[in-house]
């Protein structure tokens, strides 16, 4: 496995890889994901578009706390139907 290192574009310190956790579904942590398109609105809520979900990886600067997120095409958790 290749180790990726990133440098903060704001203060030039080292950034560490992580994720932003969502506890919206019954309190269980889930990955944030990216889906192409826009949600459709109905009477009660928004419906997500169909398509492949791509896991989002976030990097945090150890110095200033700046966050930078990337949609990682290698970590697509599932196909949305």
WOSUL-V305862 format. One record per residue. N is the residue number from 1. PSI is psi in whole degrees, 0 to 359 (* if undefined). OMEGA is omega as a letter, one per 40 degrees, with the letter a starting at -180 (999 if undefined). BURIAL is b if it has 16 or more other C-alpha atoms within 10 Angstrom, else e. Layout:
N:PSI:OMEGA:BURIAL
N:PSI:OMEGA:BURIAL
//
This chain:
1:136:a:e
2:133:i:e
3:127:i:e
4:133:i:e
5:143:i:e
6:150:i:e
7:137:a:e
8:129:i:b
9:348:a:e
10:313:a:e
11:0:i:e
12:15:i:e
13:172:i:e
14:143:i:b
15:147:i:b
16:144:a:b
17:144:i:e
18:204:i:e
19:157:i:e
20:122:a:b
21:138:i:e
22:126:i:e
23:27:a:e
24:329:a:e
25:94:i:e
26:28:i:e
27:357:a:e
28:133:i:e
29:140:i:e
30:156:i:e
31:147:i:e
32:143:i:b
33:159:i:b
34:136:i:b
35:133:i:b
36:145:i:e
37:183:a:e
38:148:i:e
39:151:i:e
40:137:a:e
41:133:i:e
42:197:a:e
43:324:a:e
44:330:a:e
45:188:i:e
46:138:i:e
47:130:a:e
48:146:i:e
49:156:i:e
50:151:i:e
51:182:a:e
52:131:i:b
53:136:i:b
54:126:a:b
55:138:i:b
56:126:i:b
57:136:a:b
58:139:i:b
59:137:a:b
60:133:i:b
61:132:i:b
62:340:a:b
63:298:a:e
64:351:i:e
65:4:i:e
66:136:i:e
67:140:i:b
68:126:a:e
69:147:i:e
70:139:i:e
71:113:a:b
72:102:a:e
73:341:a:e
74:345:a:e
75:55:i:e
76:112:a:e
77:326:a:e
78:167:i:e
79:129:i:e
80:133:i:e
81:*:999:e
//
